[in-house]
Each structure stands twice: as structure tokens, then as C-alpha cells.
Amino acid sequence: MNRTQRWRLAWRSAFFALFVLAPPLDLFRLDLTQGHFIVLGMPWTLDIRDTTAMEASLNLLLRAFLPVALLVALGAWVAWRYGRLYCGWLCPHFSVVEMINALMRRASGRPTLWLRKPLPQAQRDGVRISPHASLWVVVALAVVGFSLLWSVTLLTYLLPPAQVWGNFFSASLSDGQLLFLIVATGVLLVEFTLARHLFCRYGCAVGLAQSLLWMGNRRALVVGFDRARAAECATCDASCEHGCPMRLQPRQIKRRKFTCTQCQRCVQACENVNRPLGRTSLLQMLDAQCALDVSARDFGRRPVTPATCFRRRLAPGGSDA
């Protein structure tokens, strides 16, 4: 695991913990029993009762439209510049996707049930995985555990967390709470077992919005492929593709990587393949003018990427420079 992946693990772990702990800590939740949001321990209401029309309009602007507009604008700007950065570096759902993918590969050799052939047990990038059918028990426990955790956590965003967790551990859930957990857990069980990255690719509105904004910016951050050295891929086993949790082909043009999450696992795989040979990775992160090559509509109309866009020498320590 390189430095980028260690940073990703730290960010994803921290954000997953925040996702679970935000309601109990009253950082953010919608309390249906009180009829308003709670933000940083304080009630967040529109406060439009018993006010004049001018005061009500001002409160709506400052307490509803302005915060939402600022949040959407910030998210749109990040997506425009960096694509699905939230998905690859923060999203608590994608964290579960990657974890279950890894467990399923260790159990069956396939990161998803829909993959026709198992991935190589020994890859050129140094990955060594020998599947063991006994690990299906671990996969099942992870799927059930995360489905239930997600369901209870979602419920704590709507009802007092102390009440939800207390009723859950004492097996005294109300009919409404029990129905919510049964339905939510059932849906998540199916999704975590069968869909996962397919939901990320085709069913997530947040991810789709990020991808559309990213595609509109031809100079946005993107995984670039050093085509001048394409012949060096001839002896590789496509380790970059095996490492992609979204099952994409990183060497393709941008529109064929529409759902790229910027996780950079393909870049790490290519680095691991080429470093022992004294070469830099053929896959590198590009932006601005350097990204135009990847962002072209098709192969025949792609501009020539300047040689300065790619690092083609190793630093003294053996890392890309």
C-alpha cells in the first residue's frame, strides 16, 4: 500500500466513523420527534412562526436556501475539478463496497459474483491471493453486519439515537422502528451482496451528478496513460484493471471511465509492476492541459500529450519522480 492508499484508508475510516457517530454526538441529524434539524448540538429551525413576512423570508434565505446553495456549490466545484473524489475518498458506502470486494475475492477469486472468470492468484503488481471457500462465512458476516449497521445508523438520523440504540440492544424496538430496520436491512443485504459497484455506477444520484460535472471539464483531474510507452503493457496481466473497484479499464479514454472514483488503485498497481523494472508507472494522474489527451471524444481525435506531462524517471529511493 503506497502513501496515497494509506491516506485514502485514513480518510475513509474517519468519514465512516463520522457517518456512524454524527447522530449520537448531535453533530447532524433530523429529529422527527421534534420536527427540526439538530446541527452541532443546537436546534436548526426555520423560525418562521409568529414573524412578519419580511422576517420569515429572511430566515428562509439564511437558514435554508443559503446553506444548501453553498453546500451544493462546494460539491459541484470539487466534482468539476476532481470528479468523484467524494466517492473514492469519503463515501461510507464505497468503503463497504471495497471491503466486501476484497473479502469476496479471497473467498472465490472474484471481487463480484458477476465476474465470469476469477482474477489471477498471482499478479504482476505483487498481489498474491489464494481463494479459500471457508472465507464465505466472513463475507456473509460482513454483508449482514454492515447492512444492519447502516440500517440502524440511518434510523438514528431520524429518531433520537439514544432511543434507537437503547431499543435495539434491549430488543424493545417499536413496530415502526422494527419495520424500518427489516426493510432497510433487507434492501442493503441484496445491494451489498449483488450490486455494490453496480449501484455506484448506475444507481447513485450523487455519484452520477459528480460524473456529469467532471465530464464537462476536459481539464479535470483524470487517470492518464502514457501512450508513447504502450508497448510495455504487452507483457503485463492488466493488474491495473484487476485493482479497480469499479471494474473499469484505466487505459481507456475519459468517457469510458465515466464512473472513475479517483481512488488511484490502478495507478498504484502500475507503479508496483514497473518499479522493479526501473520504470515509472504508465498510468499517472493528469490535469489541466495534460488531461486533454484523455478527455478527447475518441482515439482518432486525441491530441498528442506533451512529454512533460508524464514522470519518466525514478527518484533515488525508487519511487516515481
C-alpha positions in Angstrom: 0.0 0.0 0.0 1.5 3.3 -1.1 1.2 6.7 0.6 -1.9 7.6 -1.4 -3.7 4.5 -0.4 -2.8 5.0 3.2 -4.2 8.5 3.1 -7.4 7.1 1.4 -7.7 4.5 4.2 -7.4 7.1 6.8 -9.9 9.5 5.2 -12.4 6.7 4.5 -12.1 5.3 8.0 -12.5 8.7 9.6 -15.5 9.6 7.5 -17.2 6.2 8.1 -16.8 6.8 11.9 -18.2 10.3 11.4 -21.2 8.8 9.5 -22.0 6.5 12.4 -21.2 8.9 15.3 -22.7 12.1 13.9 -26.2 11.4 15.2 -25.2 10.2 18.7 -22.9 13.2 19.1 -25.6 15.6 17.8 -23.4 16.8 15.0 -26.1 16.5 12.4 -29.5 14.8 12.3 -33.1 15.4 11.6 -35.2 14.7 14.7 -38.7 13.8 13.6 -39.9 13.8 17.2 -39.0 17.5 17.5 -39.7 18.4 13.8 -36.4 20.1 13.1 -32.7 19.5 12.3 -30.0 19.4 15.0 -26.6 20.8 13.9 -23.6 20.8 16.3 -25.8 20.2 19.2 -28.2 23.1 18.5 -31.7 23.1 17.0 -31.7 24.3 13.4 -35.2 25.6 12.7 -36.6 28.0 10.1 -38.2 30.1 12.9 -40.9 31.5 10.7 -43.8 31.2 13.2 -45.1 34.4 14.7 -42.9 36.5 12.4 -43.6 39.1 9.8 -43.4 38.2 6.1 -40.0 40.0 5.8 -38.5 38.2 8.8 -39.9 34.8 7.5 -38.4 35.4 4.1 -35.0 36.4 5.6 -35.0 33.3 7.8 -35.8 31.0 4.9 -32.9 32.6 2.9 -30.3 32.4 5.7 -31.3 29.1 7.3 -32.4 27.0 4.3 -31.6 28.3 0.8 -28.2 29.8 1.5 -26.7 26.8 3.4 -28.0 24.3 0.8 -26.8 26.5 -2.0 -23.3 26.8 -0.5 -23.1 23.1 0.1 -24.2 22.3 -3.5 -21.8 24.9 -4.9 -18.9 23.4 -3.0 -19.7 19.9 -4.1 -20.2 21.0 -7.7 -16.8 22.8 -7.7 -15.0 19.7 -6.3 -16.7 17.4 -8.8 -15.8 19.8 -11.7 -12.2 19.8 -10.7 -11.6 16.3 -9.3 -14.6 14.1 -10.3 -15.9 11.5 -7.9 -13.5 12.5 -5.2 -16.2 12.1 -2.5 -16.9 8.6 -3.7 -13.3 7.4 -3.7 -12.1 9.2 -0.6 -15.0 9.7 1.8 -18.2 7.8 0.8 -19.2 5.3 3.6 -21.0 3.2 1.1 -18.0 2.9 -1.2 -15.8 1.9 1.8 -18.1 -1.1 2.3 -18.0 -1.8 -1.4 -14.2 -2.1 -1.4 -14.1 -4.1 1.8 -16.7 -6.7 0.6 -15.0 -6.8 -2.9 -11.7 -7.7 -1.1 -13.3 -10.4 1.1 -15.3 -11.9 -1.8 -12.1 -12.2 -3.9 -10.4 -14.0 -1.0 -13.3 -16.4 -0.8 -13.9 -17.1 -4.5 -11.2 -15.4 -6.6 -13.8 -12.9 -7.9 -14.4 -9.5 -6.4 -18.0 -9.7 -7.6 -20.4 -12.5 -8.4 -20.9 -11.2 -11.9 -17.3 -11.6 -13.0 -17.1 -14.6 -15.4 -13.5 -15.7 -14.6 -11.5 -15.5 -11.4 -8.7 -12.9 -11.3 -5.1 -14.2 -11.3 -4.0 -15.6 -8.0 -0.5 -14.0 -8.6 -0.5 -10.7 -10.3 2.4 -8.7 -11.8 1.9 -5.9 -9.3 2.7 -8.2 -6.4 -0.8 -9.1 -5.3 -1.0 -12.7 -4.1 -4.4 -14.1 -3.2 -5.3 -17.8 -2.9 -9.1 -18.1 -2.5 -10.5 -20.2 0.3 -14.2 -21.2 0.2 -14.2 -21.1 4.1 -14.0 -17.3 3.9 -17.5 -17.1 2.5 -18.5 -17.2 6.2 -16.6 -13.9 6.7 -18.2 -12.4 3.6 -21.7 -13.3 4.9 -20.9 -11.8 8.3 -19.6 -8.6 6.7 -22.6 -8.2 4.5 -25.1 -8.8 7.3 -23.1 -6.7 9.8 -22.7 -3.7 7.6 -26.3 -3.9 6.3 -27.5 -3.9 9.9 -25.1 -1.1 11.0 -26.2 1.0 8.0 -29.9 0.5 8.8 -29.6 1.4 12.5 -27.4 4.4 11.7 -29.9 5.7 9.1 -32.6 5.4 11.7 -30.6 7.4 14.2 -30.6 10.3 11.7 -34.4 10.4 12.0 -35.1 9.5 15.6 -33.2 10.1 18.9 -30.1 8.0 18.7 -30.2 7.0 22.4 -33.7 5.7 22.0 -32.9 3.8 18.8 -29.7 2.1 20.1 -31.3 1.5 23.5 -34.3 -0.2 22.0 -32.1 -2.1 19.6 -29.8 -3.6 22.3 -32.7 -4.3 24.7 -34.8 -5.9 21.9 -37.6 -3.5 22.5 -38.0 -1.7 19.2 -41.3 -0.2 18.4 -43.3 -1.5 15.4 -42.3 1.4 13.2 -38.6 1.1 14.2 -38.6 -2.7 13.6 -40.3 -2.3 10.2 -37.8 0.3 9.1 -34.8 -1.9 10.1 -36.3 -5.0 8.5 -36.9 -3.2 5.1 -33.7 -1.3 5.1 -31.5 -4.2 6.2 -33.2 -6.4 3.5 -32.6 -3.9 0.8 -28.9 -3.4 1.8 -28.4 -7.2 2.1 -29.4 -7.6 -1.6 -27.4 -4.5 -2.6 -24.2 -5.4 -0.7 -24.4 -9.0 -2.0 -25.3 -8.5 -5.6 -24.9 -4.9 -6.7 -22.3 -2.8 -4.8 -20.2 -1.1 -7.5 -23.1 -1.5 -10.0 -25.3 0.7 -7.7 -22.4 3.2 -7.6 -22.2 3.2 -11.3 -25.8 3.3 -12.3 -28.0 3.9 -9.2 -26.3 6.6 -7.1 -27.6 10.1 -7.9 -24.8 11.8 -6.0 -22.2 9.8 -8.0 -24.0 10.5 -11.3 -24.0 14.2 -10.7 -20.3 14.2 -9.9 -19.5 12.3 -13.1 -21.6 14.6 -15.3 -19.9 17.7 -13.9 -16.5 16.0 -14.2 -17.1 15.1 -17.9 -18.0 18.7 -18.6 -14.4 19.8 -17.7 -11.9 18.5 -20.1 -9.1 19.7 -17.9 -10.2 18.0 -14.7 -8.1 15.5 -12.8 -8.1 12.2 -14.6 -6.0 9.0 -14.9 -3.7 9.4 -17.9 -2.0 6.7 -19.9 1.5 7.3 -21.4 0.7 6.1 -24.9 4.3 6.5 -26.0 5.2 3.6 -23.9 2.1 1.5 -24.7 4.3 -1.5 -25.9 5.4 -2.0 -22.3 1.9 -3.2 -21.4 2.2 -6.2 -23.8 3.7 -8.4 -21.1 1.5 -7.2 -18.3 -1.5 -9.1 -16.9 -3.7 -5.9 -16.7 -3.1 -5.6 -13.0 -4.5 -2.0 -13.2 -7.9 -3.4 -14.3 -7.9 -6.1 -11.6 -7.3 -3.4 -8.9 -10.1 -1.1 -10.0 -13.1 -1.5 -7.6 -15.5 -0.1 -10.3 -14.3 -2.7 -12.8 -13.1 0.0 -15.3 -10.3 -0.1 -17.9 -7.9 2.7 -16.8 -6.1 2.9 -20.1 -9.2 4.0 -22.0 -10.4 7.5 -22.8 -12.2 9.6 -20.2 -15.8 8.9 -21.3 -15.2 5.1 -20.8 -14.1 5.9 -17.3 -17.2 7.9 -16.6 -17.6 6.4 -13.1 -14.0 6.6 -12.0 -13.8 7.4 -8.3 -10.2 8.8 -8.3 -9.2 6.0 -5.9 -5.9 5.7 -7.9 -5.6 2.0 -7.2 -4.9 1.4 -10.9 -2.0 3.9 -10.6 -0.6 2.1 -7.6 -0.9 -1.3 -9.4 1.0 0.1 -12.5 3.7 1.6 -10.2 4.2 -1.8 -8.5 4.5 -3.6 -11.8 7.1 -1.1 -13.2 9.2 -0.2 -10.2 11.1 -3.5 -10.0 12.0 -3.0 -13.7 13.4 0.5 -13.0 10.5 2.2 -14.8 7.8 4.7 -13.8 4.1 4.0 -14.0 2.4 4.3 -17.4 -0.7 5.4 -15.5 -0.4 8.8 -13.8 -2.8 11.5 -12.6 -3.1 14.4 -15.1 -5.0 17.6 -15.1 -5.1 21.0 -17.0 -3.5 20.8 -20.5 -2.2 17.3 -19.8 -5.7 15.9 -19.4 -6.9 16.9 -22.9 -5.5 13.7 -24.4 -7.6 11.5 -22.1 -10.7 13.8 -22.5 -10.9 13.5 -26.3 -14.1 12.1 -27.7 -12.4 9.2 -29.5 -9.0 7.7 -30.2 -8.7 9.2 -33.6 -9.0 12.8 -32.4 -6.8 12.7 -29.4 -4.1 15.4 -29.2 -0.5 14.5 -28.5 0.3 14.8 -24.8 3.5 16.7 -24.1 6.2 14.5 -22.8 6.5 16.8 -19.7 3.1 15.6 -18.6 4.5 12.2 -17.5 7.2 11.4 -15.0 9.6 9.1 -16.8 12.4 8.7 -14.3 12.6 7.2 -10.8 13.7 9.1 -7.8 16.8 7.8 -5.9 14.6 6.0 -3.4 12.9 4.0 -6.2 9.6 5.9 -6.3 8.2 7.9 -9.2 9.6 11.3 -9.6 
